[in-house]
Amino acid sequence: MCVPCVFVLQLATIFVMRFTIAVLLALTTAAVAQKPPGPTEEPEQKSVTVPIALDHNRIITDAYLVLPNGTTQRVHAWIDTGNPDLHLSRRLATLLGLAVRCGEQACASAAPREISIGNMRISLSTVKEATIPLKPGAGESFMFPGMSAEITIPSSVLRNYDLLINYPGHELSIAQPGSLKFQGVKQKMLINATNGLIQIPSKIENKKYNLALDLGSSISFLAEEVFDKLANGHSDWPHMSGAVGPANICGSDDEVKRRLMRVERLQFGQLYLTNVALAAFEKDETASFEKRAGIATAGLLGADALLNYRVGLDYAHSTVYFDIGRTFIFPEFDVAGLILRPEVDGKFTIVGIADYDGNASIPPGQDGVQVGDHLVAVDGIPVSDSTMGQVWSSLGGEPGKERTLGVERSGRQFIVVAKVRRFLREKEDNDAPTEKPH
């Protein structure tokens, strides 16, 4: 082929190549222009530390859910290591657009897919259904009367993360497995693979028991059989009847006569605790609790016994850590001796009066307090729509001090003066307002 012809052919080839590239660039540019820009996403957080409130010893923190319209809703979440079920308020289910169906006992909906704590997304995919405990029209904006939380983060979700509850510092850290460093006394946990519930090999008076680690419970419990055996063998240990302070959980019928006792010494794994306040489980409660645990168990250790500690849960390695942060006993049983039931309308019904040295701890009768009255104020401050923890904080104080109770009966309000008493005290204590080493 002649040289000019080769040259012309080369020019033609270059022209075709440039034209093809130009067309491809134009098509690519058009495609990019038609595609909407994606959202700017923050890097995935492996761990966060957030503040918590302790409300009736329950761990409450702010959490965030994305609504169907793309906005974010802030709610109070209850971190509950002792319950595998996800609970939800009806208001929140409605905001999330979840269809609610009701049976005879409770209502339910699909579970949200995820929730955020701090900037960390927590997957709820292991939970298929959320329980909505209250019936339509009853307490739409909370899960249970006397609580501010609208959603639980249950053990079935928490088991997929590292967890550090810093009770003294009022902080919660949650992280992807292996992302937290733990300190303190180290102990192996027995974890139910199905629901994430925890049992710890324990000892009381050299007898071996399994006790659950339930940081969602405001107080510790023992099976009735074990409780009776210890109570019969140690009449000198502080004991009482009637659920006051952290033992007054929801005002159920059994709380009026619920038996309480301080166990002198309890070994919880490698952790040694003294003067632990425990309540008696009834037999049917023990059977139900043991069924969920999936293992023989004698009760549970609740938050009340661990408020001095930083509790680290390394679920992936079945290990718990107890790191002491302070050394004094909280005066949670230095209270006015009411037994209360929070109602869905925000009121607090008086369901009983605790005994003190064999007598009613608050004046009863026509001019005093009667079962069925409503507590409406403490020292002039209204308690309606408060949480159970807030009410018990207002009823507490230095033993011997007076609390002015606003009481309502049949639409009439009047005042009853009650003294703060030291319940579950040592016999020689004599209501002394002192703090003792733990």
C-alpha positions, 0 to 999 in steps of 0.5 A, a space after each residue: 500500500 502507498 505511503 499516502 494511503 497508509 497516512 490517510 488510513 491512520 488519520 481515519 482510525 484516530 478520528 473514529 477512536 476519538 469520536 467513540 471516546 467522546 460518545 462514551 464520555 457523553 453517555 457517562 456524563 448523562 447517566 451521572 447527571 440523571 442519578 440523584 446524589 447519594 446521602 453522605 454517610 458517617 463512618 460506621 462506629 465500632 463503639 460509643 459511650 453515652 450518659 445514662 440515667 438510673 431510674 429505679 436502678 434501671 438503665 435508661 439512655 437516649 436512642 434514635 429511630 428513623 421514621 418512615 418519612 426519613 426524620 429521626 425520633 429520639 426516645 428513652 430506651 431501657 437497657 435490660 440484660 434480664 429480658 429477651 423480649 423487645 417491648 415497645 410503646 404504642 405511640 412509637 409503633 404508630 410513629 414507625 408505621 408498624 401494624 399493631 395486632 391485639 390478643 387477650 393479654 397484650 398487643 404486638 407488632 413487627 420489630 423495628 429493624 435497627 436503633 441508634 445509640 449515640 452514632 452507633 447503629 444497633 441491629 434489632 434483626 434478631 428480634 422478629 416481634 415487639 410486644 406492646 404491653 398496654 391496651 389501646 388508649 392506656 398509656 400510649 407514650 410508655 411501655 409500662 406505668 411508672 416508666 419513661 422508656 418507650 423501647 427496650 434493648 433486650 438480652 437477645 440483642 445485647 448478646 451481639 455486642 460488648 457492653 460496659 455499664 459504668 454505674 458510678 460514672 452514669 455511663 454506658 459503652 456499647 461496641 462491636 465484639 472485641 472493641 472494648 477493654 475490660 478491667 476488674 474481677 473476671 468471671 465466666 458466664 453461662 449464656 443461653 444461646 437462644 435468648 442471651 440470658 446470663 447465669 453465674 455460678 454462685 455460693 451462699 453459705 458454701 452451697 452452690 447455686 446458679 444466679 442470673 445476672 439481671 441488670 434490668 431488675 431493680 432488686 435481687 431475688 431468691 427462690 422461695 425454698 432457698 429464701 426460707 432455708 436461709 431465713 429460718 437459719 438466720 433470724 438475726 439477719 435483717 428482714 421485713 414484709 412489704 415491698 418498699 424502695 427498689 423492691 416495689 417494682 410495679 405494685 402487684 398484689 404479692 408486693 404487699 406481703 413480699 418478704 425481704 432479707 439481707 444476706 450477710 455474705 454472697 459469692 457471685 462467681 469470683 465477686 464477694 458481696 455483703 449485706 445483699 438485699 433479696 426478695 423472695 420469688 414465689 414458686 410459680 415465679 421461680 418455675 417461669 424464671 427457670 424455664 426462660 433461663 433454660 438451666 437450674 437457677 435459684 434466683 437473680 442478682 439485680 442492679 441494686 447489688 452492683 451500683 458500686 461497680 463497672 460491669 463489663 459484659 464480653 458476650 463473645 467470650 462468655 465473660 463478665 468483669 466487675 470493677 469496683 468504683 466506690 465503696 458505700 451502701 446506698 440508703 435505698 431502704 431509708 424511705 417512707 414505707 408506702 407500697 405503690 402501684 403506678 397507673 396508666 393515667 399517671 397516678 400512684 395508688 397506695 396498695 399497702 403500708 410496710 410494717 416497722 417494728 411490728 407497727 404500721 410505718 405510716 399512720 393508717 385509718 380514716 385520718 391517715 393512709 388507707 389502701 386505695 388512696 392515691 399519693 398525689 404529692 410529696 413535700 408539696 411537689 406533685 408526683 402525677 406522671 412521674 416515674 417510679 424511680 422519681 417518686 421513690 427518690 422523693 420518699 427517701 432521705 435521712 431516717 427520722 426526717 418527716 415527709 409531707 404526703 399529699 393524699 387523695 381519697 374519693 376526690 378529696 385531698 389532705 395531708 399525712 405526715 410520715 417519717 423516713 424509716 431505715 428498713 432492712 436495718 441491723 438490730 443495733 442500727 437504731 435508724 442511724 443515718 450512716 454510710 458503711 463500707 461495702 
